[in-house]
Amino acid sequence: MEIEVLVVAGCPHRQLAEERLRQALDAAGLTDTGFTTRVVGDQAAAERSGFTGSPTILIDGRDPFARPGAAPTLACRLYRTPDGLAGAPDLDRIRRALDDAGPRRSRMRTTAEGPTDAAVGPLSVPDHVPARHAPLARRGACAKQPATRFRRAGR
């Protein structure tokens, strides 16, 4: 798994994002997994990397917190958390993003009929949408992120 924190120079939320990411990696049992921090210096670099604000966390080149249609920009980015707006995603959302990006076998379970993928089911609303907003999300009124599976390199 390749993880990168993208920031603008002097980002006031860089340290918070790095600390939460490290805590989430440790909590997920990924203590040996490191990450890099890269400063995005111009609009062209922002567009090449899909940088939609500082800080941006990329897991295997994908921003799991991206809002659909958000334009690349050299600006600060705020995240919705249970406690209100914050300069970095909350620990639980980062852990879920790491779990989603982890090896597919971690989501497999065995039933009497054989192995099944626990991540596949009838629920069409992404898990980052609070239950009280699920009816809106089903109608497309909330920003939805596409469900994407990532595999570790070499697997």
C-alpha positions as MATLAB code, in Angstrom:
seq = 'MEIEVLVVAGCPHRQLAEERLRQALDAAGLTDTGFTTRVVGDQAAAERSGFTGSPTILIDGRDPFARPGAAPTLACRLYRTPDGLAGAPDLDRIRRALDDAGPRRSRMRTTAEGPTDAAVGPLSVPDHVPARHAPLARRGACAKQPATRFRRAGR';
ca = [
       0.000    0.000    0.000;
       1.419    3.384   -1.005;
       0.253    6.330    1.097;
       1.022    9.969    0.488;
       0.013   13.167    2.266;
      -0.130   16.119   -0.119;
       0.088   19.626    1.320;
       0.768   23.202    0.299;
       3.784   24.927    1.811;
       3.022   26.086    5.351;
      -0.203   24.081    5.658;
      -1.487   24.557    9.220;
      -3.142   21.112    9.187;
      -0.176   19.075    7.957;
       0.836   17.839   11.403;
      -2.739   16.941   12.375;
      -3.213   14.918    9.172;
       0.110   13.119    9.636;
      -0.645   12.309   13.290;
      -4.118   10.967   12.554;
      -2.828    8.919    9.638;
      -0.092    7.390   11.820;
      -2.649    6.608   14.558;
      -4.980    4.993   12.019;
      -2.166    2.899   10.535;
      -1.135    1.721   13.999;
      -4.753    0.946   14.975;
      -5.172   -1.087   11.775;
      -2.099   -3.147   12.626;
      -0.097   -1.508    9.842;
       2.700   -0.285   12.109;
       5.351   -1.086    9.470;
       3.508    0.883    6.777;
       5.004    4.282    6.197;
       3.862    7.287    4.217;
       5.454   10.237    2.507;
       4.523   13.883    2.639;
       4.856   15.925   -0.537;
       4.477   19.672   -0.997;
       2.384   20.589   -4.037;
       3.885   23.784   -5.400;
       1.773   24.863   -8.361;
      -1.579   24.420  -10.080;
      -0.151   22.074  -12.716;
       1.138   19.718   -9.996;
      -2.248   19.934   -8.251;
      -4.006   18.878  -11.441;
      -1.570   16.011  -12.113;
      -2.009   14.562   -8.625;
      -5.730   15.200   -8.128;
      -4.953   17.578   -5.254;
      -8.213   19.218   -4.127;
      -6.865   21.037   -1.098;
      -4.382   20.793    1.708;
      -4.025   18.303    3.255;
      -4.986   15.508    0.871;
      -4.336   11.876    1.777;
      -3.780    9.536   -1.175;
      -3.950    5.781   -0.703;
      -2.568    3.925   -3.707;
      -2.893    7.142   -5.713;
      -6.565    7.692   -4.844;
      -8.139   10.268   -2.550;
     -10.713    8.300   -0.514;
     -12.204   11.532    0.842;
     -12.608   13.336   -2.480;
     -15.868   15.034   -3.279;
     -17.035   14.191   -6.791;
     -16.466   17.081   -9.138;
     -14.076   18.933   -6.831;
     -11.579   20.846   -8.930;
      -7.842   20.631   -8.232;
      -6.756   23.693   -6.280;
      -3.959   25.120   -4.146;
      -6.069   25.927   -1.102;
      -6.839   24.722    2.393;
      -9.249   21.833    2.693;
     -11.743   21.152    5.448;
     -13.254   17.791    6.332;
     -16.615   17.064    7.935;
     -16.162   15.157   11.183;
     -18.584   14.162   13.963;
     -17.290   17.194   15.877;
     -17.780   19.628   12.984;
     -15.345   20.886   10.358;
     -11.689   19.988   10.856;
      -8.407   20.344    9.025;
      -8.037   16.569    8.568;
     -10.343   13.552    8.337;
     -11.267   11.999   11.673;
      -9.459    8.874   12.805;
     -12.416    6.572   12.124;
     -12.759    7.706    8.484;
      -9.040    7.215    7.891;
      -9.217    3.714    9.402;
     -12.166    2.837    7.133;
     -10.262    4.144    4.096;
      -7.252    2.010    5.034;
      -9.480   -1.024    5.518;
     -11.108   -0.459    2.128;
      -7.661   -0.224    0.536;
      -6.319   -3.291    2.362;
      -6.067   -6.768    0.909;
      -9.351   -8.092   -0.394;
      -9.015  -11.280    1.615;
      -9.479   -9.325    4.843;
     -13.108   -8.796    3.847;
     -13.744  -12.411    2.891;
     -15.801  -14.722    5.058;
     -16.763  -18.335    4.677;
     -20.355  -19.520    4.681;
     -21.881  -22.970    4.196;
     -21.930  -22.205    0.460;
     -18.223  -21.232    0.432;
     -16.306  -17.946    0.609;
     -18.203  -14.728    0.029;
     -17.141  -11.104   -0.116;
     -18.480   -9.352    2.990;
     -18.133   -5.977    1.275;
     -20.666   -6.846   -1.433;
     -24.303   -6.544   -0.537;
     -27.579   -4.833   -1.332;
     -26.619   -1.551    0.372;
     -26.166    1.072   -2.311;
     -25.332    4.000   -0.038;
     -21.609    4.447    0.751;
     -20.730    3.866    4.396;
     -19.431    7.433    4.784;
     -23.006    8.751    4.418;
     -24.699    9.008    7.822;
     -27.824    6.860    8.136;
     -30.043    9.933    8.476;
     -28.868   11.047    5.005;
     -29.227    7.663    3.299;
     -32.562    8.524    1.624;
     -30.985   11.659    0.134;
     -27.903    9.751   -0.993;
     -30.040    7.169   -2.799;
     -31.664   10.008   -4.742;
     -28.221   11.470   -5.559;
     -28.662   14.551   -3.366;
     -25.499   13.794   -1.355;
     -22.031   13.548   -2.827;
     -21.222    9.869   -3.220;
     -17.782    8.348   -3.646;
     -17.440    5.410   -6.006;
     -16.663    2.114   -4.317;
     -13.168    1.166   -5.373;
     -11.142   -1.870   -4.374;
      -7.384   -1.577   -3.974;
      -4.865   -4.357   -3.718;
      -1.468   -4.304   -2.062;
       1.456   -4.216   -4.440;
       2.633   -7.703   -5.282;
      -0.633   -9.457   -4.409;
];
